[in-house]
Amino acid sequence: MKSRQPFILFGLLPALLLVLIFTYYPFLKGGIMAFQEYKLFDLRNVHFVGLQNFRDAFKDPKFLTALQNSAYWVFFSLVFQFLIGLTLALLMNKKFRGRGIYQGLVFYSWALSGFLIGMIWKWMFNSQIGVINDLLLKTGIIETRIGFLSDPKWAMISVIIANVWYGIAFFAIMLLAALQSVPSELYEAAEMDGASEARKLISVTLPYILPTIITTTLLRVIWIFNDPTIIYGMTNGGPAGSTHILSSLMLDKIIYAGDYGAASAIGVVMIVLLLLYTLFYLSVTKSEKMGDF
């Protein structure tokens, strides 16, 4: 075995180099840039500024709004994605005619890009030609058109609705796979004890798939927190920055201001928040319950 170790290490070298170059080097470089004055249009004036980028970020109302929006974005997206995804998984776990087609329709959204989903929902929420305004008008629920994406009161709700729709398929796929692994003997034993359907769900199904629930909710929170594509596709952070989350604001700093120092500082804040969340979540849920994934 020892004689094969150099060959194994040589075989892993290309993959290791790719990870170092494209993952860890940008991560380290971004961490350094967070403490620098680093603007694309003034590259001759790159220098360390200590914590100034972080002070500027926390004084910026847009950053504070994005921080608050990130909390709403993650919480409401996760709760509704999980509840609807679990409901669909429970329904699809039963045998019925056309189940394969139904599963394909449910899982289809997960195959699309987030930006494309954002563009589709942008059209649906359009105040002039959007299908949602038309449906609400024709059913008499509203009397005048609503500017879902132009009114700050509605814009954040609208992007969260789109994100909920996008993420339902993830929970439906993962939870359905977990449900299909529950031994039928457990249900038979519960039926012999006279358990109702609700009792079987609470006492058999949910405890058995708990490791999958813990793992998927942990991963989904991280993905939702980091993913700005739907917001960029629908509102680009507007109107007036009211739908920015931290990741979309970070992109804004790069694309429109060329301020890599400020963007990197926001990125560092995001990493710290996710690290704290992960440690807290794993300590509360007991990571040994996660099992293999």
VEXMAR-49542 format. One line per field, with one value per residue (C-alpha): residue number from 1; residue in three letters; x, y, z. Coordinates in Angstrom, 1 decimal. Layout:
! residues N
pos	(NUM/...)
code	(ALA/...)
px	(X/...)
py	(Y/...)
pz	(Z/...)
This chain:
! residues 293
pos	(1/2/3/4/5/6/7/8/9/10/11/12/13/14/15/16/17/18/19/20/21/22/23/24/25/26/27/28/29/30/31/32/33/34/35/36/37/38/39/40/41/42/43/44/45/46/47/48/49/50/51/52/53/54/55/56/57/58/59/60/61/62/63/64/65/66/67/68/69/70/71/72/73/74/75/76/77/78/79/80/81/82/83/84/85/86/87/88/89/90/91/92/93/94/95/96/97/98/99/100/101/102/103/104/105/106/107/108/109/110/111/112/113/114/115/116/117/118/119/120/121/122/123/124/125/126/127/128/129/130/131/132/133/134/135/136/137/138/139/140/141/142/143/144/145/146/147/148/149/150/151/152/153/154/155/156/157/158/159/160/161/162/163/164/165/166/167/168/169/170/171/172/173/174/175/176/177/178/179/180/181/182/183/184/185/186/187/188/189/190/191/192/193/194/195/196/197/198/199/200/201/202/203/204/205/206/207/208/209/210/211/212/213/214/215/216/217/218/219/220/221/222/223/224/225/226/227/228/229/230/231/232/233/234/235/236/237/238/239/240/241/242/243/244/245/246/247/248/249/250/251/252/253/254/255/256/257/258/259/260/261/262/263/264/265/266/267/268/269/270/271/272/273/274/275/276/277/278/279/280/281/282/283/284/285/286/287/288/289/290/291/292/293)
code	(MET/LYS/SER/ARG/GLN/PRO/PHE/ILE/LEU/PHE/GLY/LEU/LEU/PRO/ALA/LEU/LEU/LEU/VAL/LEU/ILE/PHE/THR/TYR/TYR/PRO/PHE/LEU/LYS/GLY/GLY/ILE/MET/ALA/PHE/GLN/GLU/TYR/LYS/LEU/PHE/ASP/LEU/ARG/ASN/VAL/HIS/PHE/VAL/GLY/LEU/GLN/ASN/PHE/ARG/ASP/ALA/PHE/LYS/ASP/PRO/LYS/PHE/LEU/THR/ALA/LEU/GLN/ASN/SER/ALA/TYR/TRP/VAL/PHE/PHE/SER/LEU/VAL/PHE/GLN/PHE/LEU/ILE/GLY/LEU/THR/LEU/ALA/LEU/LEU/MET/ASN/LYS/LYS/PHE/ARG/GLY/ARG/GLY/ILE/TYR/GLN/GLY/LEU/VAL/PHE/TYR/SER/TRP/ALA/LEU/SER/GLY/PHE/LEU/ILE/GLY/MET/ILE/TRP/LYS/TRP/MET/PHE/ASN/SER/GLN/ILE/GLY/VAL/ILE/ASN/ASP/LEU/LEU/LEU/LYS/THR/GLY/ILE/ILE/GLU/THR/ARG/ILE/GLY/PHE/LEU/SER/ASP/PRO/LYS/TRP/ALA/MET/ILE/SER/VAL/ILE/ILE/ALA/ASN/VAL/TRP/TYR/GLY/ILE/ALA/PHE/PHE/ALA/ILE/MET/LEU/LEU/ALA/ALA/LEU/GLN/SER/VAL/PRO/SER/GLU/LEU/TYR/GLU/ALA/ALA/GLU/MET/ASP/GLY/ALA/SER/GLU/ALA/ARG/LYS/LEU/ILE/SER/VAL/THR/LEU/PRO/TYR/ILE/LEU/PRO/THR/ILE/ILE/THR/THR/THR/LEU/LEU/ARG/VAL/ILE/TRP/ILE/PHE/ASN/ASP/PRO/THR/ILE/ILE/TYR/GLY/MET/THR/ASN/GLY/GLY/PRO/ALA/GLY/SER/THR/HIS/ILE/LEU/SER/SER/LEU/MET/LEU/ASP/LYS/ILE/ILE/TYR/ALA/GLY/ASP/TYR/GLY/ALA/ALA/SER/ALA/ILE/GLY/VAL/VAL/MET/ILE/VAL/LEU/LEU/LEU/LEU/TYR/THR/LEU/PHE/TYR/LEU/SER/VAL/THR/LYS/SER/GLU/LYS/MET/GLY/ASP/PHE)
px	(0.0/2.9/4.4/1.2/0.9/3.1/0.9/-2.3/-0.9/0.2/-3.3/-4.9/-2.5/-4.5/-7.7/-5.9/-4.4/-7.7/-9.3/-6.4/-6.5/-10.2/-11.5/-9.0/-7.0/-10.1/-11.3/-8.0/-7.6/-11.2/-10.4/-7.3/-9.3/-11.9/-9.2/-8.0/-9.0/-9.4/-11.4/-11.3/-11.0/-8.1/-5.8/-2.7/-4.1/-4.6/-3.6/-4.7/-7.4/-7.9/-11.6/-12.7/-14.7/-16.6/-17.3/-18.6/-20.8/-22.5/-23.1/-24.6/-28.5/-28.5/-26.4/-28.6/-31.7/-30.0/-29.2/-32.8/-34.0/-31.7/-33.3/-36.8/-35.6/-34.1/-36.8/-40.0/-38.4/-37.3/-40.5/-42.8/-40.4/-40.2/-43.9/-45.1/-42.2/-43.0/-46.7/-45.9/-43.5/-46.1/-48.6/-46.2/-45.2/-48.6/-49.3/-51.7/-52.2/-49.8/-47.5/-44.4/-45.8/-46.8/-43.3/-41.7/-43.8/-42.9/-39.2/-39.0/-38.4/-35.2/-33.7/-34.0/-31.6/-32.4/-32.0/-34.4/-36.9/-36.5/-37.2/-40.3/-41.7/-40.8/-43.1/-45.9/-45.7/-45.6/-48.1/-49.2/-49.0/-48.5/-50.8/-51.1/-52.6/-55.0/-56.1/-56.7/-58.7/-60.8/-61.7/-62.5/-59.9/-58.4/-59.9/-56.7/-53.4/-50.7/-47.1/-45.7/-42.1/-42.2/-43.8/-41.4/-44.3/-44.8/-41.4/-39.8/-43.0/-43.0/-39.3/-39.9/-42.9/-40.8/-38.0/-40.5/-41.8/-38.2/-37.1/-40.2/-38.8/-35.6/-37.4/-39.9/-37.1/-35.0/-37.9/-39.6/-36.3/-36.3/-39.9/-39.4/-36.7/-39.1/-39.7/-43.3/-43.1/-43.1/-46.4/-47.9/-47.0/-48.5/-51.7/-52.0/-51.8/-54.7/-52.7/-54.4/-52.7/-51.7/-50.3/-48.2/-46.9/-45.8/-44.6/-43.1/-42.5/-41.0/-38.7/-37.4/-36.6/-35.3/-31.6/-32.7/-34.7/-31.8/-29.3/-31.6/-32.7/-29.1/-28.0/-31.0/-30.5/-26.9/-28.0/-30.9/-28.6/-26.0/-28.1/-29.0/-30.0/-33.8/-33.6/-31.3/-33.6/-36.7/-35.8/-32.0/-32.3/-34.8/-36.9/-34.5/-32.6/-35.6/-35.1/-31.4/-30.1/-26.4/-25.3/-27.1/-25.7/-22.2/-22.6/-23.9/-20.7/-18.6/-20.7/-21.7/-19.1/-16.1/-15.4/-13.9/-12.9/-16.4/-17.8/-15.2/-16.1/-19.8/-18.6/-16.7/-19.7/-21.8/-19.2/-19.2/-23.0/-23.2/-20.5/-22.3/-25.6/-24.1/-22.4/-25.6/-27.8/-25.6/-25.4/-29.2/-30.0/-27.1/-25.1/-24.9/-28.6/-27.7/-26.4/-25.0/-26.1)
py	(0.0/2.4/1.8/3.1/6.3/8.4/7.4/8.2/11.6/12.3/11.4/13.7/16.6/18.2/18.2/19.6/22.4/23.3/23.6/25.7/28.0/28.5/28.1/28.8/31.5/33.7/33.1/34.2/37.1/38.3/38.2/40.4/42.8/43.3/45.3/47.3/50.3/48.4/50.0/48.9/52.4/53.4/50.4/52.5/53.5/50.0/50.1/48.7/50.6/48.4/48.0/51.1/49.0/47.3/50.7/52.1/49.1/49.2/53.0/52.4/52.3/50.1/47.5/47.6/47.2/44.3/42.7/42.9/41.7/38.7/37.6/37.9/36.3/33.2/32.7/33.0/31.2/28.3/27.9/27.8/25.8/23.1/22.9/22.8/20.5/18.1/18.1/17.3/14.6/12.9/13.0/11.7/8.9/7.3/5.3/6.9/7.0/9.5/9.8/9.9/12.8/14.7/14.2/15.4/18.6/19.2/18.6/20.6/24.0/22.7/22.2/25.8/28.6/31.0/34.0/32.6/31.9/35.5/36.8/34.6/35.9/39.4/39.1/37.5/40.3/43.1/45.8/46.3/43.0/40.5/37.6/37.9/41.4/40.1/37.2/39.3/41.9/39.3/37.5/40.8/40.6/43.9/46.9/48.6/47.1/46.6/47.5/44.4/45.1/48.9/49.4/48.8/47.4/44.6/44.1/42.0/39.9/39.2/38.0/35.8/34.2/33.5/32.0/29.8/28.4/27.8/25.9/23.7/21.1/20.6/19.7/17.5/15.5/15.1/14.3/11.9/9.9/9.8/8.8/5.9/4.5/4.3/0.5/-0.6/-2.7/0.4/1.5/-2.0/-2.0/1.4/0.3/-2.7/-0.3/1.7/4.8/7.3/8.8/11.9/9.8/7.8/11.0/12.4/9.2/7.2/9.3/12.5/10.9/8.5/11.2/13.7/13.3/14.3/17.2/18.5/18.3/19.7/22.7/23.4/23.3/25.2/28.1/28.5/28.4/30.8/33.2/33.2/33.1/36.6/35.3/35.6/39.0/40.2/38.7/40.3/43.7/44.1/45.1/47.8/49.8/52.1/49.2/47.8/44.2/44.0/41.1/40.9/38.8/41.0/44.2/42.7/42.1/45.7/47.0/45.1/45.6/49.3/50.7/48.6/48.7/45.3/46.3/47.1/44.0/41.8/43.3/42.4/38.9/38.5/39.5/36.9/34.2/35.1/35.0/31.6/30.2/31.3/30.0/26.6/26.2/27.2/24.9/21.9/22.4/22.7/19.8/17.5/16.9/13.1/12.9/14.0/10.6/10.0/12.4)
pz	(0.0/0.9/-2.5/-4.2/-2.1/-4.4/-7.4/-5.5/-4.4/-8.0/-9.3/-6.7/-7.5/-10.4/-8.4/-5.3/-7.4/-8.9/-5.5/-4.2/-7.2/-7.7/-4.1/-1.4/-3.2/-3.9/-0.4/1.1/-1.4/-0.6/3.2/2.6/0.3/3.1/5.0/1.9/-0.1/-3.3/-6.1/-9.7/-11.0/-8.7/-8.6/-8.0/-4.6/-3.1/0.6/4.0/5.8/8.8/9.8/7.8/5.2/8.0/9.8/6.5/5.9/9.3/8.8/5.4/5.5/2.5/4.3/7.4/5.1/3.3/6.7/7.8/4.4/4.5/7.8/6.2/3.0/4.7/7.3/5.2/2.2/4.3/6.3/3.3/1.1/3.8/4.7/1.1/0.1/2.9/2.0/-1.6/-0.6/1.6/-1.3/-3.8/-1.5/-2.1/-5.2/-7.7/-11.5/-13.2/-10.2/-12.4/-14.5/-11.3/-9.8/-13.0/-12.9/-9.3/-9.8/-13.0/-11.3/-9.7/-13.1/-14.1/-13.2/-10.5/-12.8/-15.3/-12.5/-11.5/-15.1/-15.4/-12.1/-13.0/-16.0/-13.9/-11.3/-13.9/-13.0/-16.6/-18.4/-15.6/-15.3/-11.5/-11.7/-14.4/-12.3/-9.2/-11.2/-13.0/-9.7/-8.0/-5.3/-6.3/-8.1/-9.4/-10.5/-7.9/-8.5/-7.0/-8.0/-8.0/-4.6/-1.7/0.4/-2.1/-3.6/-0.9/-0.5/-4.3/-4.5/-1.4/-3.1/-6.2/-4.1/-2.2/-5.5/-6.6/-3.5/-3.0/-5.4/-3.4/-0.2/-2.1/-3.8/-0.6/1.7/-0.7/-0.9/2.9/3.1/0.8/3.1/6.1/6.7/6.2/9.3/11.4/9.9/10.2/13.9/14.4/12.7/15.0/17.9/16.3/15.4/13.2/10.1/12.0/14.8/12.4/10.9/14.2/15.9/13.0/9.9/11.2/13.7/11.1/8.5/11.1/10.0/6.5/7.8/9.8/7.0/4.3/6.3/7.3/3.6/2.3/4.8/3.5/-0.1/0.3/2.2/-0.5/-3.6/-5.1/-8.6/-8.2/-6.7/-9.4/-12.1/-10.6/-9.1/-9.2/-5.6/-6.2/-5.8/-4.0/-2.6/-0.7/-1.9/-1.5/0.6/1.6/-1.4/-3.9/-2.3/-2.4/-6.2/-6.5/-4.9/-7.5/-10.6/-10.3/-7.9/-8.6/-4.9/-4.2/-0.6/0.4/-1.3/0.4/3.8/3.2/2.2/5.4/7.4/5.6/6.3/10.0/10.2/8.4/10.7/13.8/12.5/11.6/15.0/16.8/14.6/15.0/18.7/19.1/16.8/17.9/14.7/15.4/14.4/10.9/9.8/6.4/3.6)
